[in-house]
Amino acid sequence: MTSVKKGLPPGLVSNLQEVLSSRKGGVGEQSNDGPSTSSTSAENAAAGEGNDDTRPIVLVTNGDGIDSPGLLLLVEALVREGSYNVHVCAPQLDKSASGHSVTLGETIAATSAQVSGATAYEISGTPVDCVSLALSGALFSWSKPVLVGLFMLLLSLVYIYLRYHRLHLQLHLSHFDFQVISGINKGSSCGHHLFYSGVVAGAREALISGFPSLSISLNWKKDESQESDFKDAVAVCLPLINAALRDIEKGDFPKRCSLNIQIPTSPSTNKGFKLTKQSMWRSTLNWNAISANRHPGAGYMSNQQSLGLQLAQLSRDASAAGAARRVTKQKTNVEIESVGASGKTEVNKLKKYFRLEVNHSYPLSQL
């Protein structure tokens, strides 16, 4: 689960141990119905940006893409709990082995999505793009760093003056109880896989940004694992998620901690949780030569295909040039615009566009 066992407080360790005893009979109690979706994704997205929900905020992302069963079932369970303000910001496509990569020099589209009643956006980028964008304040108003920073500074001053009113302050701080959950990933993220893993990168980005996080992976085996295993995986890890969020509310959860949770192939036979060190296991990467006869696109393409690629490239270049002109005209570092979805039948889609720029605070010579 985590590579730092000695650094965890005794309260957290005991909570993790108590989760197993309280979980008896929990596996299989999930609904047999598939993940449900909301029919008003644009309304949920708009409402989620400015609501006054004081429940703890849970941001969910993953590496397999927003339509993966692991994410859908996990979000459905979190929403059904009713205790959390659930937001989703996940890749539009499968980015399982994207590592800790970000998208530079390209416009990122954030489109409202239908995910089990949560406020959700699908992002045309990597898991790190998703978490970074969600925490930047550009997509969700509750994550605006200036507002949160000023509020936390004010509460810190009040805490110094009224230190004995801890319970009163805890009620105010509960609005900013926050956790990032990345998963549930289809496949192991053990050992050296964590360097390639997109699901671990999403949790790591939250950790770098100063927020506690969990990454969850299901050890998927071909010809053995089934889609129903994700339901059991949710039932296994949900008590642990609840325990972590309770510790965050009480201030017991380590501030600089990200738990990497690995669920066995058959989650229903899970015997419990164990804190362990990160292994050095790795799989071998094999490159196989593919002939042009087996994959024609690798060796040649027709004139029509070539013309189509050229037209597509011209279209992308034109879009990028137009986006660059708008950024220059607005004199901002982030391009944000809201337009209607084109070419789709979903009239309730809300789409926004963003572009990432890296700002170096110090010259490299001073680092």
KEMARGU-276926 format. One record per atom (N, C-alpha, C, CB): residue in three letters; y, x, z. Coordinates in steps of 0.1 Angstrom, whole numbers, plus 5000, padded with zeros to 4 digits. Glycine has a CB too. Layout:
REM KEMARGU-276926
AlaYXZ;...
This chain:
REM KEMARGU-276926
Met498850085000;Met500050005000;Met501350085000;Met500049915012;Thr501350195009;Thr502550275009;Thr502050415012;Thr503550225019;Ser502850515007;Ser502550655009;Ser503050705022;Ser503050734998;Val503750635030;Val504350675043;Val503850595054;Val505950675042;Lys502750635060;Lys502150555071;Lys502850585084;Lys500750585072;Lys503250715087;Lys503750745100;Lys505250695101;Lys503750895102;Gly505850665090;Gly507250625090;Gly507450475093;Gly507950665078;Leu506350405093;Leu506450255095;Leu506450225109;Leu505250185088;Pro507350135113;Pro507450095127;Pro506150025132;Pro508650005130;Pro505850035145;Pro504649965150;Pro504649815148;Pro504449995165;Gly505849755149;Gly505849615147;Gly505449575133;Gly507249565149;Leu505849645123;Leu505349615109;Leu503849635107;Leu506149695099;Val503349745113;Val501949765112;Val501149655119;Val501549895118;Ser501549615130;Ser500849505137;Ser500949375130;Ser501449485152;Asn502149345123;Asn502249225115;Asn501249225104;Asn503649215110;Leu501149345097;Leu500149355086;Leu498749325091;Leu500349485079;Gln498449375103;Gln497149355108;Gln496849215112;Gln496849445120;Glu497949145117;Glu497749005120;Glu497648915108;Glu498948965129;Val498148955097;Val498048875085;Val496648835081;Val498748945073;Leu495748935083;Leu494348905079;Leu493748795088;Leu493549025080;Ser493948805101;Ser493348705110;Ser493948565107;Ser493548745124;Ser495248555103;Ser495848425101;Ser495548375087;Ser497348435103;Arg494948465078;Arg494748425064;Arg493348365062;Arg494848545056;Lys492548355072;Lys491148305071;Lys491248165065;Lys490348305084;Gly490448145054;Gly490448015048;Gly491647995039;Gly490447905058;Gly492548095037;Gly493648075029;Gly493348085014;Gly494748175032;Val492348175010;Val492048194996;Val491348064991;Val491148314995;Gly491848024980;Gly491247904974;Gly491947774977;Gly489847884978;Glu492947784986;Glu493747664990;Glu494847634980;Glu494247675004;Gln495047724971;Gln496147704961;Gln495747584952;Gln496347824953;Ser496747524946;Ser496447414937;Ser495647464925;Ser497747344933;Asn494747384920;Asn494047414908;Asn494747394895;Asn492747334908;Asp495947334896;Asp496747314885;Asp497347444880;Asp497847204887;Gly497647454867;Gly498347574862;Gly499747584867;Gly498247584847;Pro500447694864;Pro501847704868;Pro502647604861;Pro502347854865;Ser503547544869;Ser504347434864;Ser505647494859;Ser504647324874;Thr506347424851;Thr507647474846;Thr508747364847;Thr507547524831;Ser509947414848;Ser511047314849;Ser511647284835;Ser512147374858;Ser512047164833;Ser512547124820;Ser514147144819;Ser512246984817;Thr514747194830;Thr516147214830;Thr516547354834;Thr516847114840;Ser516047454825;Ser516247594829;Ser517747634828;Ser515447684819;Ala518547584819;Ala519947614819;Ala520647564831;Ala520547564806;Glu520347444835;Glu520947384847;Glu520647464859;Glu520547234849;Asn519347504860;Asn518947584872;Asn519647724872;Asn517347604872;Ala519747784860;Ala520347914859;Ala521847904863;Ala520247964845;Ala522547794858;Ala523947784862;Ala524147744876;Ala524547674853;Ala523247664882;Ala523347624896;Ala523047744905;Ala522447514899;Gly522147834901;Gly521747944909;Gly522748054910;Gly520548004904;Glu523748054901;Glu524848154901;Glu525948124911;Glu525448174888;Gly526047994916;Gly527147964924;Gly526747874936;Gly528247904917;Asn525447864939;Asn525147764950;Asn525347824964;Asn523647724949;Asp525347744974;Asp525547794988;Asp524247794996;Asp526547694994;Asp523147814989;Asp521847824995;Asp521847945005;Asp520747844985;Thr521547915018;Thr521548015028;Thr520148075031;Thr522147965041;Arg519148025023;Arg517848085025;Arg517748225020;Arg516747995018;Pro516748305026;Pro516648445021;Pro516348445006;Pro515448515028;Ile517048534999;Ile516848544984;Ile515648634981;Ile518148604978;Val514848594972;Val513748664967;Val513948684952;Val512348604970;Leu514048804947;Leu514148834933;Leu512748884928;Leu515248944930;Val512248814918;Val510948844913;Val511048904898;Val510048724912;Thr510349014896;Thr510249074883;Thr508849114880;Thr511249184881;Asn508549174869;Asn507249234867;Asn507249324855;Asn506149114865;Gly506149374851;Gly506049464839;Gly505349394827;Gly505349584842;Asp504549294830;Asp503749224820;Asp504549124812;Asp502549164826;Gly505749094815;Gly506448994808;Gly506548864816;Gly505848964795;Ile507648784813;Ile507948664821;Ile506848554819;Ile509248604817;Asp506048554809;Asp505048454807;Asp503748494812;Asp504948424792;Ser503548604819;Ser502348644825;Ser501848554836;Ser502348794829;Pro500548524837;Pro500148434848;Pro500348494862;Pro498648414846;Gly500348624864;Gly500548674877;Gly501948644882;Gly500448824876;Leu502948654874;Leu504348624878;Leu504448464880;Leu505348674868;Leu503948394870;Leu504148244871;Leu503548184883;Leu503548184858;Leu502348234887;Leu501648174898;Leu502348224911;Leu500148214898;Leu502848344911;Leu503448394923;Leu504748324926;Leu503748544922;Val505548304915;Val506848224917;Val506548084921;Val507648234904;Glu505548024915;Glu505247884919;Glu504847874934;Glu504047834910;Ala504147974939;Ala503747974953;Ala505047994962;Ala502748074956;Leu505948084958;Leu507148114966;Leu508047994966;Leu507848234960;Val508147924955;Val508947804954;Val508347694963;Val509147754939;Arg507047684962;Arg506347574970;Arg506547604985;Arg504847574966;Glu506647724989;Glu506847755003;Glu508147685008;Glu506947905005;Gly509147675000;Gly510447605004;Gly511347685013;Gly510047485010;Ser510947815016;Ser511647885026;Ser512647995019;Ser510747955035;Tyr512448005006;Tyr513148114999;Tyr513948054987;Tyr512248214994;Asn515048124984;Asn515848104973;Asn515348194962;Asn517448124975;Val514548144953;Val513748234944;Val514548244930;Val512348174941;His514748374926;His515348404914;His514348494906;His516748474915;Val514348474893;Val513448554884;Val514248624874;Val512348464878;Cys514048754872;Cys514648834861;Cys513648924856;Cys515948914867;Ala512948894845;Ala511748964841;Ala511848994826;Ala510448884844;Pro511049094821;Pro511149124807;Pro510649004798;Pro510249244804;Gln511248994787;Gln510848894777;Gln509448924771;Gln511848884766;Leu509149054770;Leu507849104764;Leu507149194774;Leu508149174751;Asp505949224771;Asp505149314779;Asp505649454779;Asp503649314774;Lys506049504791;Lys506549634793;Lys505749704803;Lys508049624797;Ser504449694803;Ser503549744813;Ser503749894816;Ser502149704810;Ala503749974805;Ala503750114806;Ala505150174803;Ala502650174798;Ser506150104806;Ser507550154802;Ser508050254812;Ser508450034802;Gly507450264824;Gly507850364834;Gly509250324839;Gly507950504828;His510050424843;His511350404849;His512450424838;His511650494861;Ser512250354827;Ser513150364815;Ser514150254815;Ser512350364802;Val515350284810;Val516450184808;Val516850184794;Val517650224817;Thr517550084790;Thr517950064776;Thr519450104775;Thr517749914771;Leu519650204767;Leu521050254765;Leu521450234751;Leu521150404770;Gly522750204749;Gly523250194735;Gly522850074728;Gly522850314728;Glu522149974734;Glu521749854727;Glu522149734736;Glu520249854725;Thr522449624730;Thr522849504737;Thr521549434742;Thr523649404727;Ile521649394755;Ile520549324762;Ile520849174762;Ile520349384776;Ala519849094758;Ala520048954759;Ala519348894771;Ala519448884746;Ala520048814779;Ala519548744790;Ala519448594788;Ala520348774803;Thr518248544786;Thr518148404782;Thr517548324794;Thr517248394769;Ser518048214797;Ser517548124808;Ser516148084804;Ser518448004810;Ala515248084814;Ala513848044812;Ala513347944822;Ala512948174813;Gln512247884819;Gln511647774827;Gln510547834835;Gln511147654818;Val510747864848;Val509747924856;Val509647844870;Val510048074859;Ser508847744870;Ser508447674883;Ser509647634891;Ser507547764890;Gly510747594886;Gly511847554894;Gly512747654899;Gly511347474905;Ala512447784896;Ala513347894901;Ala514447914891;Ala512448024903;Thr515447984896;Thr516548034887;Thr516048154879;Thr517848064894;Ala515848144866;Ala515148244859;Ala515848284846;Ala513748204856;Tyr515748414843;Tyr516248474831;Tyr515148564825;Tyr517548544832;Glu514948554812;Glu514148654805;Glu515048754798;Glu513148584795;Ile514648884800;Ile515548994795;Ile514849074784;Ile515949084807;Ser515649104774;Ser515149184763;Ser515249334766;Ser515849144750;Gly514649364777;Gly514649504781;Gly513449544790;Gly515949534789;Thr513549644798;Thr512549694806;Thr512649634821;Thr512549854807;Pro511549654829;Pro511649604843;Pro512849664850;Pro510449634850;Val513149794848;Val514349854854;Val515649794850;Val514350004852;Asp515649754837;Asp516849684832;Asp517049554839;Asp516749654817;Cys515849484841;Cys515949354848;Cys516449364862;Cys514549294848;Val515949454870;Val516349474884;Val517749524885;Val515349564891;Ser518149614877;Ser519449674877;Ser520449564873;Ser519549794867;Leu520149484863;Leu521049384859;Leu521249274869;Leu520649324846;Ala520049234875;Ala520149134886;Ala520949174898;Ala518649094890;Leu520849304901;Leu521549344913;Leu523049394910;Leu520849464919;Ser523449394898;Ser524749444894;Ser525849354897;Ser524749484879;Gly525549214898;Gly526649124900;Gly527049064886;Gly527749184906;Ala526549114875;Ala526949064862;Ala526248934859;Ala526749164851;Leu524948914864;Leu524148804860;Leu524148694871;Leu522748844857;Phe523948734884;Phe523948644895;Phe525148674904;Phe522648664903;Ser525848564907;Ser527148584915;Ser526748634930;Ser527848454916;Trp525648604935;Trp525348644949;Trp525048794950;Trp524048574954;Ser524948864938;Ser524649004939;Ser525949084936;Ser523549044929;Lys527049024936;Lys528249104933;Lys528549204944;Lys529549004932;Pro528549334941;Pro528549434951;Pro529849434959;Pro528349574945;Val530949394953;Val532249404961;Val532249294971;Val533449374951;Leu531849174968;Leu531849064977;Leu530849084989;Leu531548934971;Val529649124985;Val528649154996;Val529149275004;Val527249184989;Gly529649374998;Gly530149495006;Gly531249465016;Gly530549604997;Leu532249385011;Leu533349345020;Leu532849265032;Leu534349275013;Phe531849165028;Phe531349075039;Phe530549155049;Phe530548965033;Met529749255044;Met528949335054;Met529849425062;Met527949415046;Leu530949475056;Leu531849555064;Leu532549475075;Leu532949615054;Leu532949355071;Leu533549265081;Leu532549235093;Leu533949135075;Leu531349215089;Leu530349185100;Leu530049305108;Leu529049135093;Ser530049425102;Ser529849545110;Ser530949565120;Ser529849665100;Leu532249535116;Leu533349545126;Leu533149445137;Leu534649525119;Val532749325133;Val532549225144;Val531449265153;Val532249085137;Tyr530349325147;Tyr529249365155;Tyr529649475165;Tyr528149425146;Ile530549565161;Ile530949665171;Ile531749595182;Ile531849765163;Tyr532549495179;Tyr533449435189;Tyr532649335198;Tyr534549365182;Leu531649275192;Leu530849175199;Leu529349205198;Leu531149025194;Arg528949325203;Arg527649365202;Arg526649285209;Arg527549505207;Tyr527049215219;Tyr526049135227;Tyr525749005220;Tyr526549115241;His526448965210;His526248835203;His525248865191;His527548775198;Arg524148925193;Arg523248965182;Arg522748835175;Arg522149045187;Leu522348735183;Leu521748615177;Leu522748545168;Leu521348515188;His524048545172;His525048475164;His525248555151;His526448475172;Leu525248685151;Leu525448765139;Leu524248755130;Leu525648905142;Gln523048735136;Gln521848725128;Gln521848595119;Gln520548725137;Leu522448495124;Leu522548375117;Leu523448395104;Leu523148255125;His524548475106;His525348495094;His524748595085;His526748545099;Leu524048685090;Leu523448785081;Leu522248735073;Leu522948905089;Ser521648615077;Ser520448565071;Ser520748525056;Ser519948445079;His522048505053;His522248465039;His522048585030;His523748425038;Phe522148715035;Phe521948825027;Phe520548895030;Phe523048925030;Asp519648825036;Asp518248865037;Asp517748865023;Asp517448785046;Phe517148975018;Phe516948995004;Phe515649085002;Phe518149054997;Gln514849044992;Gln513749124989;Gln513449114974;Gln512549084997;Val513049224968;Val512549224954;Val511049234954;Val513249344947;Ile510449154946;Ile508949154945;Ile508749174930;Ile508349024950;Ser507949274927;Ser507549304913;Ser506049284911;Ser507949454909;Gly505749184903;Gly504349164901;Gly504049014899;Gly503449214912;Ile502848974898;Ile501649044900;Ile501149104887;Ile500548954907;Asn500949234887;Asn500649314875;Asn499149294871;Asn501049454876;Lys498849294859;Lys497449294854;Lys497049434851;Lys497349204841;Gly496349494861;Gly495949624860;Gly496349714872;Gly496349684848;Ser495649814875;Ser495949894887;Ser497149984885;Ser494749984890;Ser497850014896;Ser499050104896;Ser498750214906;Ser500350024899;Cys497550254908;Cys497150354917;Cys497450494911;Cys495750344922;Gly497450594920;Gly497450724916;Gly498650764907;Gly496250764909;His498350834896;His499350874887;His499850764878;His498850984878;His499150644879;His499650534871;His501050484875;His498650424872;Leu501450514887;Leu502750464892;Leu503850534884;Leu502850494907;Phe503550644878;Phe504650714870;Phe504850634856;Phe504350854867;Tyr503750574852;Tyr503850504839;Tyr504150354841;Tyr502550514831;Ser503850304853;Ser503850164856;Ser505250104855;Ser503250134869;Gly505349994848;Gly506649914848;Gly506849834860;Gly506749834836;Val505749784866;Val505849694878;Val506249784890;Val504449624880;Val505749904891;Val506249994902;Val507650034900;Val505250114903;Ala508050054887;Ala509450094884;Ala510449994888;Ala509550134869;Gly510049864886;Gly510949754890;Gly511249754905;Gly510349624886;Ala510149774913;Ala510249784928;Ala511049914932;Ala508949784935;Arg510750024925;Arg511450154928;Arg512950144925;Arg510850264919;Glu513350074915;Glu514750054912;Glu515449984923;Glu514949984898;Ala514749874928;Ala515349804940;Ala515549904952;Ala514449684943;Leu514549984954;Leu514550084965;Leu515750174963;Leu513250154966;Ile515950224951;Ile517050314948;Ile518350254951;Ile516950364934;Ser518450114948;Ser519650044950;Ser519850004965;Ser519649914942;Gly518950034973;Gly519050004988;Gly518449874993;Gly520450014991;Phe517549824985;Phe516949694989;Phe515449714991;Phe517149584978;Pro514849645001;Pro513449655003;Pro512649584992;Pro513049595017;Ser511449634988;Ser510749584977;Ser509249594979;Ser511249654964;Leu508549514971;Leu507149514970;Leu506749524956;Leu506449394977;Ser505749604952;Ser505049594939;Ser503649554941;Ser505249734931;Ile503149464933;Ile501849404935;Ile501049414922;Ile501949264940;Ser499849474923;Ser499049484911;Ser497549444914;Ser499049634906;Leu496949374904;Leu495649334905;Leu494749424897;Leu495449184901;Asn493749484903;Asn492849574896;Asn491949494886;Asn491949654906;Trp492449484874;Trp491849404863;Trp490749484856;Trp492849354853;Lys489549424855;Lys488449494848;Lys487949404836;Lys487249514858;Lys487949464825;Lys487549394813;Lys486149334814;Lys487549484801;Asp485949214810;Asp484649144810;Asp484149114824;Asp483549234803;Glu485049134834;Glu484649094847;Glu485749014854;Glu484449224856;Ser486949044852;Ser488048974858;Ser488348844850;Ser489349054859;Gln488948744857;Gln489248614851;Gln490648574855;Gln488248504855;Glu491248484847;Glu492648444849;Glu492748384863;Glu493048344839;Ser491648314868;Ser491748254881;Ser491848354892;Ser490448174883;Asp491548484889;Asp491748584900;Asp493148594904;Asp491248714894;Phe494148564895;Phe495548564899;Phe495848464910;Phe496448544887;Lys495248354910;Lys495448254920;Lys494948304934;Lys494748124917;Asp493748374934;Asp493248434946;Asp494148544950;Asp491848484944;Ala494748624941;Ala495648734944;Ala496848684951;Ala495948814931;Val497448574946;Val498548514952;Val498248474967;Val499048394944;Ala497148414969;Ala496748364982;Ala496548484991;Ala495448284982;Val496048604986;Val495848724994;Val497148784998;Val495048824986;Cys498148794989;Cys499348874992;Cys500448784997;Cys499848934979;Leu500448654996;Leu501548565001;Leu501748585016;Leu501248424998;Pro500748585024;Pro500948615039;Pro501648745041;Pro499648605047;Leu501348845033;Leu501948975035;Leu503448965031;Leu501249085027;Ile503748895021;Ile505148875016;Ile505948805027;Ile505148795003;Asn505348705033;Asn506048625044;Asn506248715056;Asn505148505048;Ala505248795059;Ala505448885071;Ala506548995068;Ala504148965074;Ala506649045056;Ala507649145052;Ala509049075053;Ala507449195039;Leu509148955048;Leu510448885049;Leu510848855063;Leu510448755040;Arg509948815071;Arg510248795085;Arg510748925092;Arg509048745093;Asp510149035089;Asp510549165094;Asp511949195089;Asp509649275091;Ile512249165077;Ile513549185071;Ile514649105079;Ile513649155056;Glu514348985081;Glu515248895089;Glu515548945103;Glu514748755089;Lys514449005109;Lys514649055123;Lys515149195123;Lys513249045130;Gly515249265111;Gly515749395111;Gly514649505114;Gly516849415120;Asp513349465114;Asp512249555117;Asp511749625104;Asp511149475123;Phe512049575093;Phe511449635081;Phe512249755077;Phe511549535069;Pro511649865074;Pro512349995071;Pro513249975060;Pro511350105068;Lys514550025061;Lys515550005051;Lys515150085038;Lys516850055056;Arg514550195039;Arg514150275027;Arg512650265025;Arg514650415028;Cys512150155022;Cys510650135021;Cys510350045009;Cys510150085034;Ser509350095001;Ser508850004991;Ser507250014992;Ser509250054976;Leu506649894994;Leu505249884995;Leu504549864982;Leu504849765005;Asn503649944978;Asn502849934966;Asn501449874970;Asn502650074959;Ile501349744967;Ile500149674971;Ile499149664959;Ile500549524975;Gln497949714962;Gln496849704952;Gln495749604957;Gln496249844950;Ile495549504948;Ile494549404951;Ile493349434944;Ile495149264947;Pro492149424951;Pro490849454944;Pro490549364933;Pro489749464955;Thr489449404926;Thr489049324914;Thr488749184917;Thr487849384907;Ser488049154928;Ser487649024933;Ser488548994945;Ser486149014936;Pro489748934943;Pro490548914955;Pro490048824966;Pro491848854950;Ser489148724962;Ser488548634972;Ser487648704982;Ser487848524965;Thr487148824978;Thr486348904987;Thr487149014995;Thr485248974979;Asn488449004994;Asn489249095001;Asn489049095016;Asn490749064999;Lys488849215022;Lys488449225036;Lys489749255045;Lys487449335038;Gly490849275039;Gly492049305047;Gly492949405040;Gly491649355061;Phe493949445048;Phe494949535043;Phe494849665050;Phe496449485044;Lys495049775043;Lys494949905049;Lys496149995044;Lys493649975045;Leu496850055053;Leu497850155049;Leu497250285046;Leu498950175061;Thr497650335034;Thr496950455029;Thr497950545022;Thr495750425020;Lys497550665019;Lys498350765011;Lys498150734996;Lys498050905015;Gln499150774989;Gln499050764974;Gln497950864969;Gln500450794967;Ser497050814961;Ser495950894956;Ser496450984944;Ser494750814952;Met495751074940;Met496051164929;Met495151124916;Met495751314932;Trp494551004917;Trp493750964906;Trp494550934893;Trp492950834910;Arg493950964882;Arg494650944869;Arg493550914859;Arg495551054865;Ser493950834849;Ser493050814838;Ser493350904826;Ser493150664833;Thr492450924818;Thr492651014806;Thr493250944794;Thr491351084803;Leu494251004789;Leu494850944777;Leu494251004764;Leu496450974777;Asn493650924756;Asn492950964744;Asn493650914732;Asn491450914744;Trp493951004723;Trp494650974710;Trp493550974699;Trp495851074707;Asn493450864692;Asn492450854681;Asn493250844668;Asn491550744683;Ala492850924658;Ala493450914644;Ala492950784638;Ala493051034636;Ile493950714632;Ile493650594624;Ile494050614610;Ile494450474631;Ser493050584601;Ser493250604587;Ser494250494581;Ser491950604579;Ala494850524570;Ala495750434563;Ala494950304559;Ala496450494552;Asn493650324556;Asn492850204551;Asn492650104562;Asn491550254546;Arg492550154575;Arg492350064586;Arg493650014591;Arg491650144598;His494750084589;His496050034593;His497050064582;His496450104606;Pro497149974571;Pro497950004560;Pro499450034563;Pro497949894550;Gly499949974573;Gly501349994577;Gly501650134581;Gly501749894588;Ala500550204585;Ala500850344590;Ala501050444578;Ala499650394599;Gly500550404566;Gly500650504555;Gly501550464544;Gly499250524550;Tyr501750334542;Tyr502650294531;Tyr503050154534;Tyr501950304518;Met504050104527;Met504449964528;Met504949924514;Met505549954538;Ser504849794511;Ser505249744499;Ser506749744497;Ser504749594497;Asn507249724485;Asn508649714483;Asn509349604491;Asn508949704468;Gln508649484491;Gln509149374499;Gln509249404514;Gln508249254497;Gln508249474519;Gln508249514533;Gln509449614536;Gln506949584538;Ser509549714527;Ser510649804528;Ser512049744528;Ser510549914517;Leu512149644518;Leu513449574517;Leu513749494530;Leu513449484505;Gly512649434535;Gly512849354547;Gly513249434559;Gly511549274550;Leu512649554560;Leu513049644571;Leu514449694570;Leu512049764572;Gln514849714557;Gln516249764555;Gln517249654558;Gln516449804540;Leu516949524554;Leu517849414558;Leu517849394573;Leu517349284551;Ala516749404579;Ala516649384594;Ala517549494601;Ala515249394599;Gln517449624596;Gln518249724601;Gln519749704599;Gln517749864596;Leu520049654587;Leu521449624584;Leu522049524594;Leu521649584570;Ser521149414596;Ser521549314605;Ser521749364620;Ser520549204605;Arg520849454624;Arg521049504638;Arg522249594639;Arg519749594641;Asp522549674628;Asp523649764628;Asp524949674628;Asp523649854616;Ala524949564621;Ala526149484621;Ala526349414634;Ala526049374610;Ser525249374640;Ser525449314654;Ser525949414664;Ser524049254658;Ala525349534663;Ala525849634672;Ala527249674670;Ala524949764671;Ala527649684657;Ala529049714654;Ala530049604660;Ala529249734639;Gly529649474658;Gly530449364663;Gly530549374678;Gly529849234658;Ala529349404684;Ala529349404699;Ala530249524704;Ala527949424704;Ala530249634697;Ala531049744701;Ala532549714699;Ala530749874692;Arg532949644688;Arg534349604686;Arg534749514698;Arg534549534673;Arg533949414702;Arg534249324712;Arg534449404726;Arg533249214714;Val533549494728;Val533649574740;Val534949654740;Val532449674742;Thr535349714729;Thr536549794728;Thr537749704730;Thr536649864715;Lys537749584724;Lys538849494725;Lys539049444739;Lys538649374715;Gln537949424746;Gln538049374760;Gln538349484770;Gln536849294763;Lys538149604766;Lys538349724775;Lys537549704787;Lys539749734778;Thr536249674786;Thr535349664797;Thr534149744794;Thr535049514801;Asn533349774805;Asn532149854804;Asn530949764801;Asn531949934816;Val531049634804;Val529949544802;Val530349424794;Val529449494816;Glu529549404783;Glu529849284775;Glu529049164780;Glu529449324760;Ile529849054782;Ile529248934787;Ile529748824779;Ile529548914802;Glu528848744773;Glu529348634765;Glu528248524766;Glu529648664751;Ser528648404766;Ser527748294766;Ser527748214753;Ser528048194778;Val526548204747;Val526448134734;Val525248044734;Val526448234722;Gly525247954725;Gly524047864724;Gly522947934717;Gly524447734716;Ala521747904720;Ala520547964714;Ala520447914700;Ala519247934722;Ser520248004690;Ser520147974676;Ser518647984671;Ser521048054668;Gly518347894662;Gly516947894657;Gly515847854666;Gly516648034653;Lys516247784677;Lys515247734687;Lys515447594689;Lys515247814700;Thr514447524693;Thr514547384695;Thr514947354709;Thr513147314693;Glu514947454719;Glu515347424732;Glu516847424733;Glu514747534742;Val517347304735;Val518847294736;Val519447334749;Val519247154733;Asn518547344760;Asn519047374773;Asn519047524776;Asn518147304783;Lys518747604766;Lys518747754768;Lys520147804770;Lys518047824756;Leu520247894779;Leu521547964782;Leu521348114779;Leu522047944797;Lys522148174771;Lys521948314767;Lys523248394769;Lys521548324752;Lys523048504775;Lys524148594778;Lys523748734772;Lys524448604793;Tyr524748814770;Tyr524548944764;Tyr525149054773;Tyr525048954750;Phe524449164775;Phe524949274783;Phe524649404776;Phe524249274797;Arg525449504779;Arg525249644774;Arg525449734786;Arg526149674763;Leu524549834788;Leu524549924799;Leu525250054795;Leu523049954803;Glu526150104803;Glu526750234802;Glu526650304815;Glu528250214798;Val526350434813;Val526150524825;Val527450594828;Val525050624822;Asn527950574841;Asn529150634845;Asn528750744855;Asn530050534852;His529050864852;His528850984861;His530050994871;His528551114853;Ser529750984884;Ser530750994894;Ser531251134896;Ser530250934907;Tyr530351234894;Tyr530651374896;Tyr530251454884;Tyr530051424909;Pro530951564882;Pro530551654871;Pro529151714875;Pro531551774869;Leu528351754865;Leu527051804868;Leu527151934875;Leu526351824855;Ser528252014874;Ser528352134881;Ser528552124896;Ser529552214875;Gln528852004900;Gln529051974914;Gln527851914921;Gln530251884917;Leu526851884913;Leu525651824919;Leu524751924925;Leu524851744908;
